């Protein structure tokens, strides 16, 4: 497993765009993208086309701040 930080924004009815930054663990970038889209979609009732991912960076074990991601990666 690898850790990724994903930065982007999504459509918000109260504002034009709502920025987000989320850490996830996944096997590769495609799986990471899938996980972010499904997580944000289910939590905020968004469609996939409403979510824009602008940056996806792989994190080293010392850069991880989310405790669940740190556990899943094994750091």
Helices and strands as residue ranges (DSSP letters): E 2-11, E 17-26, H 29-44, G 48-50, E 51-59, G 61-63, H 67-73
